[in-house]
């Protein structure tokens, strides 16, 4: 059943008649206050280290409420046995208020999907899922759009003994209508104690986002630039594809 869910979510290039404009709901790992409009959906496919693939689909139920599901595993690409994630990830978010001149948009949500391989011994992903989160986003016109994002989260992946509330920040800056630079910093306060993987530097990720016709994005990413892992110190080169459309 898990494999069927994963395969059904792989098609990313469906042809639609109406143009859907992508409002980014995430930077790289951390969320923004972006939302899908009512009656729209987005599909993502993400390739990561150790032959990993993660697929996801989100649906805009209203202009303020969206839901989604994700599934994947490591060693999907390459040889040998595939190590599927133990369960699908669930994504729910609600926008409390819209962005105004002096106020950022604010979103509350829940996301159970972490990133990287799943570690059975501590019941967590290499990068913990957000769990419950709150995030604000504010956009500025500065030689193109400049988006600033920040929030906090409480992950339910606590098998390593670290139960702290965490914080994150991020930025996206348009170079032209197609290209944007994206960067984020996850403080990873909830990944430093007991049997945690993080070594205390936090997760710094950055990349380039290439958008086509407002509905297709390709992200070229560098993750864990500060090498914030006790056992897995390499910087990870990854790619993420996002396609959005209206029903």
C-alpha positions as CSV (number, residue, x, y, z in Angstrom):
1,X,0.0,0.0,0.0
2,X,2.8,2.4,0.9
3,X,4.5,1.7,-2.4
4,X,1.3,2.3,-4.3
5,X,0.8,5.7,-2.6
6,X,4.3,6.7,-3.5
7,X,4.0,5.7,-7.2
8,X,0.6,7.4,-7.6
9,X,2.2,10.7,-6.5
10,X,5.2,10.6,-8.9
11,X,3.5,12.1,-12.0
12,X,4.6,15.8,-11.8
13,X,3.9,17.1,-15.3
14,X,0.2,16.9,-15.8
15,X,-1.1,19.3,-18.5
16,X,-3.7,21.8,-17.4
17,X,-5.8,24.4,-19.2
18,X,-5.6,27.2,-16.5
19,X,-2.5,28.8,-15.1
20,X,-1.9,28.4,-11.4
21,X,0.5,30.8,-9.8
22,X,2.9,29.2,-7.3
23,X,3.0,30.9,-3.9
24,X,5.9,29.0,-2.1
25,X,4.7,27.1,0.9
26,X,8.3,26.1,1.8
27,X,11.8,27.4,1.3
28,X,13.9,24.2,1.5
29,X,13.0,22.4,4.6
30,X,11.2,25.1,6.6
31,X,7.7,26.4,5.9
32,X,6.6,29.9,4.8
33,X,3.2,31.5,5.3
34,X,2.4,30.8,1.7
35,X,-0.9,29.0,0.8
36,X,-2.5,27.3,-2.2
37,X,-5.7,29.0,-3.4
38,X,-9.0,27.2,-3.2
39,X,-9.3,24.5,-5.9
40,X,-5.6,24.2,-6.6
41,X,-3.0,21.6,-5.9
42,X,0.8,21.2,-6.0
43,X,2.9,18.1,-6.4
44,X,6.5,17.8,-5.4
45,X,9.3,15.3,-6.1
46,X,12.5,15.6,-4.2
47,X,15.7,13.7,-4.8
48,X,18.2,13.5,-1.9
49,X,21.2,11.7,-0.6
50,X,21.5,7.9,-0.4
51,X,19.3,7.4,-3.5
52,X,16.3,9.0,-1.6
53,X,13.1,10.2,-3.2
54,X,10.3,12.0,-1.5
55,X,7.0,12.7,-3.2
56,X,4.2,15.0,-1.9
57,X,0.9,16.4,-2.9
58,X,-1.0,19.4,-1.3
59,X,-4.5,20.6,-2.0
60,X,-6.0,24.0,-1.4
61,X,-9.4,23.4,0.3
62,X,-10.0,27.1,0.8
63,X,-7.8,30.2,0.4
64,X,-6.9,29.8,4.1
65,X,-6.8,26.0,4.6
66,X,-4.8,23.3,2.8
67,X,-3.9,19.7,3.4
68,X,-1.3,17.3,2.0
69,X,0.4,13.9,2.2
70,X,3.9,12.8,1.4
71,X,5.8,9.5,1.1
72,X,9.2,8.3,0.1
73,X,12.3,6.4,1.2
74,X,16.1,5.9,0.7
75,X,17.8,3.8,-1.9
76,X,14.9,4.2,-4.2
77,X,17.5,5.2,-6.8
78,X,20.4,2.8,-7.3
79,X,20.7,-0.8,-6.3
80,X,19.7,-2.9,-3.4
81,X,16.7,-3.0,-1.1
82,X,14.6,0.1,-0.8
83,X,14.2,1.4,2.7
84,X,10.7,3.0,2.7
85,X,9.7,5.5,5.4
86,X,7.6,3.8,8.1
87,X,4.5,5.9,7.3
88,X,3.3,8.7,5.1
89,X,3.8,12.3,6.2
90,X,0.7,14.5,6.9
91,X,0.6,18.3,6.2
92,X,-2.1,20.6,7.4
93,X,-2.0,24.4,7.6
94,X,-4.4,27.3,8.2
95,X,-3.7,31.0,7.5
96,X,-4.9,33.1,10.5
97,X,-4.5,36.4,8.7
98,X,-3.3,37.8,5.4
99,X,-0.2,39.9,4.9
100,X,-0.8,43.7,5.3
101,X,1.4,46.8,4.9
102,X,2.7,46.6,8.5
103,X,2.0,43.0,9.3
104,X,3.2,39.7,8.0
105,X,0.9,36.8,7.0
106,X,0.6,34.2,9.8
107,X,0.1,30.5,9.3
108,X,-0.4,27.7,11.9
109,X,0.2,24.2,10.8
110,X,1.3,20.6,11.4
111,X,3.8,18.7,9.3
112,X,4.9,15.1,10.2
113,X,7.3,14.7,7.3
114,X,11.0,14.9,8.2
115,X,13.9,14.9,5.7
116,X,16.6,12.4,4.9
117,X,16.8,8.8,6.0
118,X,14.6,7.5,8.8
119,X,16.5,6.3,11.9
120,X,14.6,3.4,13.5
121,X,16.6,3.4,16.7
122,X,15.4,6.9,17.7
123,X,12.2,7.0,15.6
124,X,13.2,10.1,13.8
125,X,14.4,11.5,10.4
126,X,17.9,12.8,10.0
127,X,16.2,16.3,10.0
128,X,13.3,16.2,12.3
129,X,9.8,17.0,11.0
130,X,8.3,20.4,11.9
131,X,5.5,18.9,13.9
132,X,3.3,21.8,15.2
133,X,4.5,25.1,13.7
134,X,3.7,28.8,13.4
135,X,5.3,30.9,10.7
136,X,5.1,34.5,9.6
137,X,6.1,35.9,6.1
138,X,6.5,39.5,4.9
139,X,7.3,40.5,1.4
140,X,9.1,43.7,0.3
141,X,9.7,45.3,-3.1
142,X,13.5,45.7,-3.2
143,X,14.8,45.4,-6.8
144,X,12.3,42.6,-7.1
145,X,10.5,40.7,-4.4
146,X,12.3,40.0,-1.1
147,X,10.5,37.6,1.3
148,X,11.4,37.3,5.0
149,X,10.2,34.3,7.0
150,X,10.4,33.2,10.6
151,X,8.7,30.9,13.0
152,X,8.9,28.3,15.7
153,X,7.9,24.6,15.9
154,X,7.6,21.6,18.2
155,X,8.5,18.3,16.7
156,X,7.0,15.0,17.9
157,X,10.1,13.1,16.9
158,X,11.5,12.9,20.5
159,X,13.0,9.4,20.6
160,X,16.5,11.0,21.1
161,X,15.4,12.6,24.3
162,X,15.4,16.2,23.0
163,X,12.0,17.8,23.5
164,X,12.8,21.5,23.0
165,X,10.8,24.1,21.1
166,X,12.8,25.1,17.9
167,X,13.1,28.2,15.8
168,X,13.8,28.9,12.1
169,X,14.3,31.8,9.7
170,X,14.5,32.2,6.0
171,X,14.7,34.5,3.0
172,X,13.9,34.4,-0.7
173,X,15.1,37.1,-3.2
174,X,14.1,37.3,-6.8
175,X,16.8,38.0,-9.3
176,X,14.4,38.2,-12.2
177,X,10.9,36.8,-12.9
178,X,12.2,33.3,-13.3
179,X,15.2,33.0,-10.9
180,X,15.3,33.4,-7.1
181,X,17.8,32.8,-4.4
182,X,16.5,30.9,-1.3
183,X,18.2,30.4,2.1
184,X,17.1,29.2,5.5
185,X,18.5,28.6,8.9
186,X,17.0,26.0,11.2
187,X,18.4,26.6,14.7
188,X,17.9,22.8,15.5
189,X,17.6,23.5,19.2
190,X,15.6,20.3,19.4
191,X,18.6,18.3,18.0
192,X,21.4,18.8,20.5
193,X,20.8,16.7,23.6
194,X,21.2,13.0,24.6
195,X,21.2,10.8,21.5
196,X,20.6,13.7,19.1
197,X,22.3,13.8,15.7
198,X,23.0,17.6,15.5
199,X,26.3,18.9,16.7
200,X,24.9,22.4,17.7
201,X,25.6,24.5,14.6
202,X,22.0,24.3,13.2
203,X,21.0,23.6,9.7
204,X,21.9,26.2,7.0
205,X,20.5,25.4,3.6
206,X,20.6,27.5,0.4
207,X,19.7,27.1,-3.3
208,X,18.5,28.6,-6.5
209,X,14.8,28.4,-7.6
210,X,13.9,28.4,-11.3
211,X,10.2,29.1,-12.0
212,X,8.5,28.4,-15.3
213,X,5.1,30.0,-16.2
214,X,4.2,30.5,-12.6
215,X,3.4,26.8,-12.1
216,X,6.6,24.7,-12.4
217,X,9.6,25.2,-10.1
218,X,12.9,23.4,-10.0
219,X,15.1,24.0,-7.0
220,X,18.8,23.2,-6.9
221,X,19.8,22.9,-3.3
222,X,22.7,22.7,-0.9
223,X,21.7,21.3,2.5
224,X,23.6,21.2,5.8
225,X,26.2,23.7,4.8
226,X,27.4,24.0,8.4
227,X,27.8,20.2,8.6
228,X,25.6,20.1,11.7
229,X,25.7,16.3,12.2
230,X,27.8,14.2,14.5
231,X,27.9,11.2,12.1
232,X,26.8,12.6,8.7
233,X,29.0,15.6,8.0
234,X,28.8,16.0,4.3
235,X,27.0,18.8,2.5
236,X,24.1,17.3,0.5
237,X,23.3,18.3,-3.1
238,X,19.7,17.9,-3.9
239,X,17.0,18.8,-6.4
240,X,13.3,19.5,-5.8
241,X,10.6,19.8,-8.5
242,X,7.2,21.4,-7.7
243,X,4.2,21.6,-10.1
244,X,1.0,23.5,-9.3
245,X,-2.3,23.5,-11.1
246,X,-6.0,24.4,-10.7
247,X,-8.6,21.6,-10.7
